[in-house]
Amino acid sequence: MISIPSATMAHITRLLTTAMADAEQRLSKTQDPLRDIATFRERLHYVNQIMQEALENAKLNPRHSPNAYQTIEFLHDMQQKLTQAEEIKREFTLLVEIQAVKTISFQPNALTT
């Protein structure tokens, strides 16, 4: 059974939770949704890298540890959080699309030359 150290799980959870909270806060008052979604994606990519490294280390160094079940719960929790993160990314994408439509449709002098 794989086992990720508790400190690593806490670090990953904290990074992902903070990234999601920041993104949700920016979502409601963003001036630049394209920049904010790019920042959020970068943060998710970073969290994913750390998580992949932790899983690889756990596979390469299997231990019979009391936190093996905690690791399984952690992975399940991360799966749920990443689903929520995908929803946040969809909301940002909608904002970007709406902003693009507003920019394109508001051209009062477009027909006059």
N, CA, C and O atoms as a printed pandas DataFrame, in Angstrom:
     atom_number atom_name residue_name chain_id  residue_number  x_coord  y_coord  z_coord
0              1         N          MET        A               1    0.837   -1.184    0.000
1              2        CA          MET        A               1    0.000    0.000    0.000
2              3         C          MET        A               1    0.883    1.249    0.000
3              4         O          MET        A               1    1.926    1.289    0.652
4              5         N          ILE        A               2    0.448    2.258   -0.739
5              6        CA          ILE        A               2    1.245    3.485   -0.771
6              7         C          ILE        A               2    0.916    4.368    0.421
7              8         O          ILE        A               2   -0.174    4.316    0.991
8              9         N          SER        A               3    1.887    5.165    0.769
9             10        CA          SER        A               3    1.719    6.047    1.915
10            11         C          SER        A               3    2.454    7.352    1.647
11            12         O          SER        A               3    3.672    7.367    1.468
12            13         N          ILE        A               4    1.707    8.436    1.621
13            14        CA          ILE        A               4    2.283    9.769    1.446
14            15         C          ILE        A               4    2.435   10.378    2.837
15            16         O          ILE        A               4    1.505   10.313    3.641
16            17         N          PRO        A               5    3.585   10.965    3.130
17            18        CA          PRO        A               5    3.775   11.569    4.455
18            19         C          PRO        A               5    2.695   12.614    4.772
19            20         O          PRO        A               5    2.254   13.356    3.894
20            21         N          SER        A               6    2.293   12.655    6.013
21            22        CA          SER        A               6    1.236   13.580    6.450
22            23         C          SER        A               6    1.582   15.030    6.147
23            24         O          SER        A               6    0.713   15.805    5.747
24            25         N          ALA        A               7    2.842   15.404    6.334
25            26        CA          ALA        A               7    3.254   16.792    6.074
26            27         C          ALA        A               7    3.086   17.146    4.596
27            28         O          ALA        A               7    2.691   18.263    4.264
28            29         N          THR        A               8    3.383   16.199    3.716
29            30        CA          THR        A               8    3.224   16.426    2.275
30            31         C          THR        A               8    1.749   16.576    1.926
31            32         O          THR        A               8    1.373   17.451    1.146
32            33         N          MET        A               9    0.917   15.717    2.508
33            34        CA          MET        A               9   -0.526   15.820    2.245
34            35         C          MET        A               9   -1.063   17.162    2.720
35            36         O          MET        A               9   -1.865   17.793    2.032
36            37         N          ALA        A              10   -0.628   17.592    3.883
37            38        CA          ALA        A              10   -1.085   18.881    4.420
38            39         C          ALA        A              10   -0.629   20.030    3.526
39            40         O          ALA        A              10   -1.384   20.972    3.284
40            41         N          HIS        A              11    0.601   19.951    3.039
41            42        CA          HIS        A              11    1.141   20.997    2.164
42            43         C          HIS        A              11    0.341   21.077    0.858
43            44         O          HIS        A              11   -0.034   22.167    0.426
44            45         N          ILE        A              12    0.086   19.944    0.242
45            46        CA          ILE        A              12   -0.674   19.909   -1.011
46            47         C          ILE        A              12   -2.088   20.426   -0.784
47            48         O          ILE        A              12   -2.595   21.219   -1.577
48            49         N          THR        A              13   -2.720   19.988    0.282
49            50        CA          THR        A              13   -4.076   20.440    0.598
50            51         C          THR        A              13   -4.111   21.945    0.791
51            52         O          THR        A              13   -5.007   22.620    0.283
52            53         N          ARG        A              14   -3.148   22.468    1.515
53            54        CA          ARG        A              14   -3.086   23.914    1.769
54            55         C          ARG        A              14   -2.893   24.691    0.459
55            56         O          ARG        A              14   -3.555   25.706    0.240
56            57         N          LEU        A              15   -1.998   24.222   -0.402
57            58        CA          LEU        A              15   -1.761   24.896   -1.686
58            59         C          LEU        A              15   -3.020   24.914   -2.550
59            60         O          LEU        A              15   -3.378   25.946   -3.119
60            61         N          LEU        A              16   -3.683   23.768   -2.642
61            62        CA          LEU        A              16   -4.874   23.679   -3.487
62            63         C          LEU        A              16   -6.025   24.492   -2.911
63            64         O          LEU        A              16   -6.722   25.188   -3.649
64            65         N          THR        A              17   -6.226   24.412   -1.616
65            66        CA          THR        A              17   -7.302   25.163   -0.970
66            67         C          THR        A              17   -7.095   26.663   -1.135
67            68         O          THR        A              17   -8.042   27.396   -1.417
68            69         N          THR        A              18   -5.866   27.117   -0.960
69            70        CA          THR        A              18   -5.561   28.543   -1.118
70            71         C          THR        A              18   -5.764   28.989   -2.560
71            72         O          THR        A              18   -6.332   30.053   -2.808
72            73         N          ALA        A              19   -5.308   28.188   -3.504
73            74        CA          ALA        A              19   -5.475   28.534   -4.921
74            75         C          ALA        A              19   -6.952   28.642   -5.285
75            76         O          ALA        A              19   -7.356   29.558   -6.001
76            77         N          MET        A              20   -7.753   27.706   -4.791
77            78        CA          MET        A              20   -9.188   27.729   -5.091
78            79         C          MET        A              20   -9.872   28.920   -4.430
79            80         O          MET        A              20  -10.710   29.575   -5.049
80            81         N          ALA        A              21   -9.525   29.202   -3.186
81            82        CA          ALA        A              21  -10.132   30.339   -2.483
82            83         C          ALA        A              21   -9.777   31.653   -3.177
83            84         O          ALA        A              21  -10.637   32.515   -3.357
84            85         N          ASP        A              22   -8.517   31.802   -3.565
85            86        CA          ASP        A              22   -8.104   33.014   -4.282
86            87         C          ASP        A              22   -8.850   33.147   -5.605
87            88         O          ASP        A              22   -9.303   34.235   -5.962
88            89         N          ALA        A              23   -8.975   32.043   -6.326
89            90        CA          ALA        A              23   -9.660   32.072   -7.620
90            91         C          ALA        A              23  -11.132   32.425   -7.456
91            92         O          ALA        A              23  -11.667   33.227   -8.220
92            93         N          GLU        A              24  -11.785   31.834   -6.468
93            94        CA          GLU        A              24  -13.199   32.145   -6.246
94            95         C          GLU        A              24  -13.385   33.608   -5.868
95            96         O          GLU        A              24  -14.357   34.240   -6.280
96            97         N          GLN        A              25  -12.461   34.142   -5.088
97            98        CA          GLN        A              25  -12.544   35.549   -4.701
98            99         C          GLN        A              25  -12.345   36.448   -5.925
99           100         O          GLN        A              25  -13.067   37.431   -6.092
100          101         N          ARG        A              26  -11.389   36.124   -6.764
101          102        CA          ARG        A              26  -11.137   36.924   -7.971
102          103         C          ARG        A              26  -12.267   36.792   -8.979
103          104         O          ARG        A              26  -12.540   37.724   -9.735
104          105         N          LEU        A              27  -12.915   35.654   -8.991
105          106        CA          LEU        A              27  -13.986   35.392   -9.946
106          107         C          LEU        A              27  -15.083   36.431   -9.852
107          108         O          LEU        A              27  -15.633   36.852  -10.871
108          109         N          SER        A              28  -15.407   36.848   -8.639
109          110        CA          SER        A              28  -16.509   37.789   -8.443
110          111         C          SER        A              28  -16.142   39.222   -8.770
111          112         O          SER        A              28  -17.027   40.031   -9.047
112          113         N          LYS        A              29  -14.858   39.562   -8.745
113          114        CA          LYS        A              29  -14.502   40.965   -8.962
114          115         C          LYS        A              29  -13.323   41.134   -9.918
115          116         O          LYS        A              29  -12.542   42.077   -9.786
116          117         N          THR        A              30  -13.197   40.235  -10.862
117          118        CA          THR        A              30  -12.044   40.277  -11.746
118          119         C          THR        A              30  -12.147   41.387  -12.787
119          120         O          THR        A              30  -13.211   41.636  -13.354
120          121         N          GLN        A              31  -11.040   42.033  -13.017
121          122        CA          GLN        A              31  -10.939   43.014  -14.093
122          123         C          GLN        A              31  -10.309   42.367  -15.324
123          124         O          GLN        A              31  -10.478   42.846  -16.445
124          125         N          ASP        A              32   -9.594   41.293  -15.104
125          126        CA          ASP        A              32   -8.889   40.617  -16.187
126          127         C          ASP        A              32   -9.038   39.101  -16.021
127          128         O          ASP        A              32   -8.132   38.443  -15.510
128          129         N          PRO        A              33  -10.176   38.548  -16.449
129          130        CA          PRO        A              33  -10.405   37.114  -16.238
130          131         C          PRO        A              33   -9.398   36.227  -16.966
131          132         O          PRO        A              33   -9.099   35.125  -16.508
132          133         N          LEU        A              34   -8.875   36.699  -18.091
133          134        CA          LEU        A              34   -7.896   35.905  -18.823
134          135         C          LEU        A              34   -6.613   35.729  -18.001
135          136         O          LEU        A              34   -6.055   34.634  -17.939
136          137         N          ARG        A              35   -6.156   36.805  -17.378
137          138        CA          ARG        A              35   -4.966   36.738  -16.518
138          139         C          ARG        A              35   -5.241   35.856  -15.300
139          140         O          ARG        A              35   -4.411   35.034  -14.911
140          141         N          ASP        A              36   -6.425   36.044  -14.706
141          142        CA          ASP        A              36   -6.744   35.295  -13.493
142          143         C          ASP        A              36   -6.874   33.798  -13.761
143          144         O          ASP        A              36   -6.451   32.983  -12.941
144          145         N          ILE        A              37   -7.455   33.431  -14.905
145          146        CA          ILE        A              37   -7.561   31.996  -15.211
146          147         C          ILE        A              37   -6.176   31.422  -15.497
147          148         O          ILE        A              37   -5.896   30.277  -15.144
148          149         N          ALA        A              38   -5.313   32.205  -16.130
149          150        CA          ALA        A              38   -3.945   31.733  -16.392
150          151         C          ALA        A              38   -3.194   31.516  -15.078
151          152         O          ALA        A              38   -2.489   30.520  -14.918
152          153         N          THR        A              39   -3.347   32.440  -14.150
153          154        CA          THR        A              39   -2.706   32.303  -12.837
154          155         C          THR        A              39   -3.232   31.068  -12.112
155          156         O          THR        A              39   -2.459   30.308  -11.529
156          157         N          PHE        A              40   -4.543   30.872  -12.152
157          158        CA          PHE        A              40   -5.151   29.725  -11.491
158          159         C          PHE        A              40   -4.647   28.421  -12.112
159          160         O          PHE        A              40   -4.326   27.472  -11.396
160          161         N          ARG        A              41   -4.580   28.378  -13.428
161          162        CA          ARG        A              41   -4.087   27.170  -14.099
162          163         C          ARG        A              41   -2.633   26.884  -13.723
163          164         O          ARG        A              41   -2.260   25.730  -13.514
164          165         N          GLU        A              42   -1.815   27.932  -13.638
165          166        CA          GLU        A              42   -0.417   27.742  -13.233
166          167         C          GLU        A              42   -0.338   27.161  -11.828
167          168         O          GLU        A              42    0.465   26.267  -11.563
168          169         N          ARG        A              43   -1.166   27.667  -10.942
169          170        CA          ARG        A              43   -1.159   27.165   -9.562
170          171         C          ARG        A              43   -1.628   25.710   -9.510
171          172         O          ARG        A              43   -1.068   24.901   -8.770
172          173         N          LEU        A              44   -2.657   25.380  -10.297
173          174        CA          LEU        A              44   -3.127   23.993  -10.344
174          175         C          LEU        A              44   -2.042   23.077  -10.907
175          176         O          LEU        A              44   -1.848   21.961  -10.425
176          177         N          HIS        A              45   -1.346   23.552  -11.918
177          178        CA          HIS        A              45   -0.266   22.765  -12.511
178          179         C          HIS        A              45    0.824   22.493  -11.466
179          180         O          HIS        A              45    1.344   21.380  -11.381
180          181         N          TYR        A              46    1.161   23.501  -10.685
181          182        CA          TYR        A              46    2.171   23.358   -9.633
182          183         C          TYR        A              46    1.720   22.332   -8.585
183          184         O          TYR        A              46    2.498   21.469   -8.179
184          185         N          VAL        A              47    0.464   22.435   -8.154
185          186        CA          VAL        A              47   -0.072   21.480   -7.171
186          187         C          VAL        A              47   -0.041   20.072   -7.755
187          188         O          VAL        A              47    0.318   19.115   -7.069
188          189         N          ASN        A              48   -0.417   19.954   -9.018
189          190        CA          ASN        A              48   -0.413   18.653   -9.676
190          191         C          ASN        A              48    0.997   18.061   -9.727
191          192         O          ASN        A              48    1.175   16.863   -9.510
192          193         N          GLN        A              49    1.993   18.891  -10.012
193          194        CA          GLN        A              49    3.380   18.418  -10.035
194          195         C          GLN        A              49    3.798   17.869   -8.673
195          196         O          GLN        A              49    4.384   16.790   -8.579
196          197         N          ILE        A              50    3.491   18.614   -7.634
197          198        CA          ILE        A              50    3.859   18.176   -6.282
198          199         C          ILE        A              50    3.145   16.870   -5.942
199          200         O          ILE        A              50    3.735   15.969   -5.345
200          201         N          MET        A              51    1.882   16.775   -6.323
201          202        CA          MET        A              51    1.109   15.575   -6.038
202          203         C          MET        A              51    1.680   14.374   -6.802
203          204         O          MET        A              51    1.803   13.283   -6.246
204          205         N          GLN        A              52    2.026   14.578   -8.065
205          206        CA          GLN        A              52    2.617   13.492   -8.858
206          207         C          GLN        A              52    3.944   13.028   -8.253
207          208         O          GLN        A              52    4.217   11.830   -8.179
208          209         N          GLU        A              53    4.760   13.983   -7.824
209          210        CA          GLU        A              53    6.037   13.633   -7.191
210          211         C          GLU        A              53    5.808   12.835   -5.907
211          212         O          GLU        A              53    6.514   11.864   -5.637
212          213         N          ALA        A              54    4.824   13.250   -5.126
213          214        CA          ALA        A              54    4.518   12.536   -3.881
214          215         C          ALA        A              54    4.053   11.113   -4.174
215          216         O          ALA        A              54    4.437   10.173   -3.478
216          217         N          LEU        A              55    3.227   10.959   -5.204
217          218        CA          LEU        A              55    2.753    9.620   -5.566
218          219         C          LEU        A              55    3.898    8.750   -6.086
219          220         O          LEU        A              55    3.993    7.571   -5.747
220          221         N          GLU        A              56    4.759    9.336   -6.906
221          222        CA          GLU        A              56    5.913    8.584   -7.416
222          223         C          GLU        A              56    6.817    8.136   -6.274
223          224         O          GLU        A              56    7.261    6.988   -6.238
224          225         N          ASN        A              57    7.086    9.043   -5.345
225          226        CA          ASN        A              57    7.913    8.680   -4.186
226          227         C          ASN        A              57    7.259    7.579   -3.366
227          228         O          ASN        A              57    7.934    6.673   -2.876
228          229         N          ALA        A              58    5.945    7.663   -3.222
229          230        CA          ALA        A              58    5.230    6.642   -2.453
230          231         C          ALA        A              58    5.293    5.287   -3.154
231          232         O          ALA        A              58    5.405    4.250   -2.501
232          233         N          LYS        A              59    5.222    5.299   -4.490
233          234        CA          LYS        A              59    5.295    4.035   -5.239
234          235         C          LYS        A              59    6.704    3.446   -5.198
235          236         O          LYS        A              59    6.877    2.232   -5.090
236          237         N          LEU        A              60    7.707    4.320   -5.286
237          238        CA          LEU        A              60    9.090    3.845   -5.283
238          239         C          LEU        A              60    9.548    3.381   -3.907
239          240         O          LEU        A              60   10.425    2.524   -3.794
240          241         N          ASN        A              61    8.958    3.942   -2.874
241          242        CA          ASN        A              61    9.339    3.610   -1.497
242          243         C          ASN        A              61    8.116    3.165   -0.706
243          244         O          ASN        A              61    7.695    3.856    0.222
244          245         N          PRO        A              62    7.539    2.017   -1.064
245          246        CA          PRO        A              62    6.338    1.586   -0.340
246          247         C          PRO        A              62    6.654    1.301    1.127
247          248         O          PRO        A              62    7.689    0.727    1.467
248          249         N          ARG        A              63    5.744    1.716    1.960
249          250        CA          ARG        A              63    5.917    1.523    3.406
250          251         C          ARG        A              63    4.620    0.962    3.976
251          252         O          ARG        A              63    3.530    1.203    3.458
252          253         N          HIS        A              64    4.766    0.241    5.007
253          254        CA          HIS        A              64    3.587   -0.173    5.757
254          255         C          HIS        A              64    3.444    0.849    6.872
255          256         O          HIS        A              64    4.031    0.727    7.947
256          257         N          SER        A              65    2.654    1.842    6.578
257          258        CA          SER        A              65    2.542    2.976    7.490
258          259         C          SER        A              65    1.105    3.094    7.976
259          260         O          SER        A              65    0.168    2.727    7.268
260          261         N          PRO        A              66    0.941    3.605    9.177
261          262        CA          PRO        A              66   -0.413    3.776    9.688
262          263         C          PRO        A              66   -1.211    4.825    8.906
263          264         O          PRO        A              66   -2.432    4.895    9.043
264          265         N          ASN        A              67   -0.535    5.638    8.092
265          266        CA          ASN        A              67   -1.301    6.651    7.379
266          267         C          ASN        A              67   -1.664    6.227    5.951
267          268         O          ASN        A              67   -2.029    7.069    5.130
268          269         N          ALA        A              68   -1.567    4.932    5.655
269          270        CA          ALA        A              68   -1.940    4.447    4.327
270          271         C          ALA        A              68   -3.415    4.729    4.044
271          272         O          ALA        A              68   -3.765    5.140    2.938
272          273         N          TYR        A              69   -4.272    4.513    5.023
273          274        CA          TYR        A              69   -5.692    4.797    4.826
274          275         C          TYR        A              69   -5.931    6.301    4.748
275          276         O          TYR        A              69   -6.815    6.760    4.024
276          277         N          GLN        A              70   -5.147    7.056    5.488
277          278        CA          GLN        A              70   -5.218    8.515    5.409
278          279         C          GLN        A              70   -4.821    8.967    3.994
279          280         O          GLN        A              70   -5.389    9.923    3.465
280          281         N          THR        A              71   -3.859    8.286    3.394
281          282        CA          THR        A              71   -3.440    8.599    2.024
282          283         C          THR        A              71   -4.589    8.361    1.054
283          284         O          THR        A              71   -4.821    9.172    0.158
284          285         N          ILE        A              72   -5.297    7.272    1.223
285          286        CA          ILE        A              72   -6.440    6.971    0.355
286          287         C          ILE        A              72   -7.514    8.036    0.515
287          288         O          ILE        A              72   -8.071    8.506   -0.478
288          289         N          GLU        A              73   -7.811    8.421    1.742
289          290        CA          GLU        A              73   -8.794    9.488    1.977
290          291         C          GLU        A              73   -8.327   10.802    1.353
291          292         O          GLU        A              73   -9.123   11.542    0.775
292          293         N          PHE        A              74   -7.037   11.080    1.476
293          294        CA          PHE        A              74   -6.459   12.287    0.895
294          295         C          PHE        A              74   -6.644   12.292   -0.624
295          296         O          PHE        A              74   -7.062   13.298   -1.196
296          297         N          LEU        A              75   -6.337   11.183   -1.267
297          298        CA          LEU        A              75   -6.471   11.108   -2.725
298          299         C          LEU        A              75   -7.921   11.280   -3.156
299          300         O          LEU        A              75   -8.198   11.924   -4.168
300          301         N          HIS        A              76   -8.836   10.714   -2.401
301          302        CA          HIS        A              76  -10.261   10.886   -2.697
302          303         C          HIS        A              76  -10.665   12.353   -2.532
303          304         O          HIS        A              76  -11.387   12.900   -3.366
304          305         N          ASP        A              77  -10.202   12.978   -1.465
305          306        CA          ASP        A              77  -10.495   14.392   -1.220
306          307         C          ASP        A              77   -9.912   15.269   -2.331
307          308         O          ASP        A              77  -10.555   16.217   -2.781
308          309         N          MET        A              78   -8.700   14.949   -2.768
309          310        CA          MET        A              78   -8.064   15.720   -3.850
310          311         C          MET        A              78   -8.854   15.579   -5.148
311          312         O          MET        A              78   -8.983   16.535   -5.912
312          313         N          GLN        A              79   -9.377   14.392   -5.386
313          314        CA          GLN        A              79  -10.189   14.177   -6.586
314          315         C          GLN        A              79  -11.417   15.083   -6.556
315          316         O          GLN        A              79  -11.772   15.676   -7.574
316          317         N          GLN        A              80  -12.064   15.195   -5.405
317          318        CA          GLN        A              80  -13.228   16.072   -5.273
318          319         C          GLN        A              80  -12.834   17.535   -5.439
319          320         O          GLN        A              80  -13.535   18.293   -6.109
320          321         N          LYS        A              81  -11.722   17.936   -4.837
321          322        CA          LYS        A              81  -11.270   19.327   -4.948
322          323         C          LYS        A              81  -10.899   19.672   -6.392
323          324         O          LYS        A              81  -11.175   20.780   -6.853
324          325         N          LEU        A              82  -10.285   18.745   -7.097
325          326        CA          LEU        A              82   -9.921   19.009   -8.487
326          327         C          LEU        A              82  -11.160   19.114   -9.373
327          328         O          LEU        A              82  -11.153   19.846  -10.363
328          329         N          THR        A              83  -12.211   18.396   -9.031
329          330        CA          THR        A              83  -13.478   18.551   -9.745
330          331         C          THR        A              83  -14.029   19.953   -9.508
331          332         O          THR        A              83  -14.528   20.587  -10.438
332          333         N          GLN        A              84  -13.944   20.441   -8.277
333          334        CA          GLN        A              84  -14.370   21.810   -7.974
334          335         C          GLN        A              84  -13.495   22.823   -8.708
335          336         O          GLN        A              84  -13.991   23.843   -9.186
336          337         N          ALA        A              85  -12.211   22.546   -8.798
337          338        CA          ALA        A              85  -11.293   23.449   -9.506
338          339         C          ALA        A              85  -11.651   23.525  -10.987
339          340         O          ALA        A              85  -11.561   24.593  -11.592
340          341         N          GLU        A              86  -12.052   22.411  -11.568
341          342        CA          GLU        A              86  -12.484   22.409  -12.973
342          343         C          GLU        A              86  -13.708   23.303  -13.155
343          344         O          GLU        A              86  -13.831   23.993  -14.166
344          345         N          GLU        A              87  -14.600   23.290  -12.186
345          346        CA          GLU        A              87  -15.787   24.153  -12.257
346          347         C          GLU        A              87  -15.380   25.626  -12.194
347          348         O          GLU        A              87  -15.940   26.455  -12.911
348          349         N          ILE        A              88  -14.423   25.948  -11.352
349          350        CA          ILE        A              88  -13.932   27.331  -11.272
350          351         C          ILE        A              88  -13.323   27.737  -12.614
351          352         O          ILE        A              88  -13.552   28.848  -13.092
352          353         N          LYS        A              89  -12.548   26.837  -13.222
353          354        CA          LYS        A              89  -11.959   27.148  -14.528
354          355         C          LYS        A              89  -13.049   27.375  -15.578
355          356         O          LYS        A              89  -12.908   28.251  -16.431
356          357         N          ARG        A              90  -14.127   26.599  -15.525
357          358        CA          ARG        A              90  -15.246   26.793  -16.471
358          359         C          ARG        A              90  -15.889   28.160  -16.275
359          360         O          ARG        A              90  -16.237   28.834  -17.244
360          361         N          GLU        A              91  -16.045   28.567  -15.018
361          362        CA          GLU        A              91  -16.636   29.880  -14.744
362          363         C          GLU        A              91  -15.745   31.001  -15.268
363          364         O          GLU        A              91  -16.245   31.978  -15.826
364          365         N          PHE        A              92  -14.443   30.872  -15.097
365          366        CA          PHE        A              92  -13.517   31.863  -15.651
366          367         C          PHE        A              92  -13.610   31.881  -17.178
367          368         O          PHE        A              92  -13.606   32.948  -17.792
368          369         N          THR        A              93  -13.693   30.708  -17.778
369          370        CA          THR        A              93  -13.794   30.627  -19.236
370          371         C          THR        A              93  -15.045   31.337  -19.721
371          372         O          THR        A              93  -15.005   32.050  -20.724
372          373         N          LEU        A              94  -16.159   31.151  -19.020
373          374        CA          LEU        A              94  -17.396   31.858  -19.381
374          375         C          LEU        A              94  -17.210   33.361  -19.280
375          376         O          LEU        A              94  -17.667   34.106  -20.148
376          377         N          LEU        A              95  -16.540   33.813  -18.225
377          378        CA          LEU        A              95  -16.279   35.249  -18.082
378          379         C          LEU        A              95  -15.444   35.780  -19.241
379          380         O          LEU        A              95  -15.719   36.857  -19.770
380          381         N          VAL        A              96  -14.435   35.028  -19.629
381          382        CA          VAL        A              96  -13.584   35.444  -20.748
382          383         C          VAL        A              96  -14.413   35.521  -22.024
383          384         O          VAL        A              96  -14.280   36.471  -22.796
384          385         N          GLU        A              97  -15.269   34.525  -22.249
385          386        CA          GLU        A              97  -16.103   34.516  -23.453
386          387         C          GLU        A              97  -17.096   35.667  -23.443
387          388         O          GLU        A              97  -17.302   36.314  -24.471
388          389         N          ILE        A              98  -17.710   35.930  -22.307
389          390        CA          ILE        A              98  -18.669   37.037  -22.200
390          391         C          ILE        A              98  -17.966   38.361  -22.447
391          392         O          ILE        A              98  -18.490   39.228  -23.146
392          393         N          GLN        A              99  -16.781   38.517  -21.874
393          394        CA          GLN        A              99  -16.025   39.755  -22.068
394          395         C          GLN        A              99  -15.658   39.934  -23.541
395          396         O          GLN        A              99  -15.695   41.051  -24.055
396          397         N          ALA        A             100  -15.307   38.855  -24.214
397          398        CA          ALA        A             100  -14.965   38.935  -25.637
398          399         C          ALA        A             100  -16.177   39.343  -26.467
399          400         O          ALA        A             100  -16.052   40.151  -27.388
400          401         N          VAL        A             101  -17.345   38.795  -26.152
401          402        CA          VAL        A             101  -18.572   39.144  -26.875
402          403         C          VAL        A             101  -18.914   40.605  -26.651
403          404         O          VAL        A             101  -19.293   41.300  -27.593
404          405         N          LYS        A             102  -18.787   41.087  -25.418
405          406        CA          LYS        A             102  -19.068   42.497  -25.127
406          407         C          LYS        A             102  -18.118   43.403  -25.904
407          408         O          LYS        A             102  -18.535   44.436  -26.430
408          409         N          THR        A             103  -16.864   43.026  -25.978
409          410        CA          THR        A             103  -15.874   43.833  -26.693
410          411         C          THR        A             103  -16.183   43.857  -28.179
411          412         O          THR        A             103  -16.102   44.911  -28.811
412          413         N          ILE        A             104  -16.531   42.727  -28.735
413          414        CA          ILE        A             104  -16.838   42.648  -30.165
414          415         C          ILE        A             104  -18.127   43.383  -30.489
415          416         O          ILE        A             104  -18.197   44.088  -31.496
416          417         N          SER        A             105  -19.150   43.231  -29.655
417          418        CA          SER        A             105  -20.449   43.829  -29.957
418          419         C          SER        A             105  -20.485   45.329  -29.693
419          420         O          SER        A             105  -21.347   46.019  -30.237
420          421         N          PHE        A             106  -19.583   45.851  -28.883
421          422        CA          PHE        A             106  -19.580   47.284  -28.611
422          423         C          PHE        A             106  -18.547   47.970  -29.492
423          424         O          PHE        A             106  -17.412   48.207  -29.077
424          425         N          GLN        A             107  -18.956   48.277  -30.697
425          426        CA          GLN        A             107  -18.117   48.979  -31.663
426          427         C          GLN        A             107  -18.958   50.085  -32.301
427          428         O          GLN        A             107  -19.350   49.953  -33.460
428          429         N          PRO        A             108  -19.249   51.177  -31.576
429          430        CA          PRO        A             108  -20.158   52.202  -32.094
430          431         C          PRO        A             108  -19.662   52.870  -33.375
431          432         O          PRO        A             108  -20.478   53.309  -34.185
432          433         N          ASN        A             109  -18.389   52.954  -33.571
433          434        CA          ASN        A             109  -17.856   53.617  -34.764
434          435         C          ASN        A             109  -17.317   52.627  -35.783
435          436         O          ASN        A             109  -16.584   53.020  -36.691
436          437         N          ALA        A             110  -17.657   51.374  -35.654
437          438        CA          ALA        A             110  -17.089   50.359  -36.532
438          439         C          ALA        A             110  -17.526   50.535  -37.981
439          440         O          ALA        A             110  -16.759   50.238  -38.897
440          441         N          LEU        A             111  -18.740   51.012  -38.196
441          442        CA          LEU        A             111  -19.241   51.145  -39.562
442          443         C          LEU        A             111  -18.926   52.500  -40.178
443          444         O          LEU        A             111  -19.028   52.659  -41.395
444          445         N          THR        A             112  -18.555   53.457  -39.384
445          446        CA          THR        A             112  -18.240   54.781  -39.921
446          447         C          THR        A             112  -16.751   54.893  -40.165
447          448         O          THR        A             112  -15.937   54.470  -39.344
448          449         N          THR        A             113  -16.412   55.459  -41.287
449          450        CA          THR        A             113  -14.984   55.625  -41.591
450          451         C          THR        A             113  -14.673   57.056  -41.926
451          452         O          THR        A             113  -13.522   57.387  -42.210
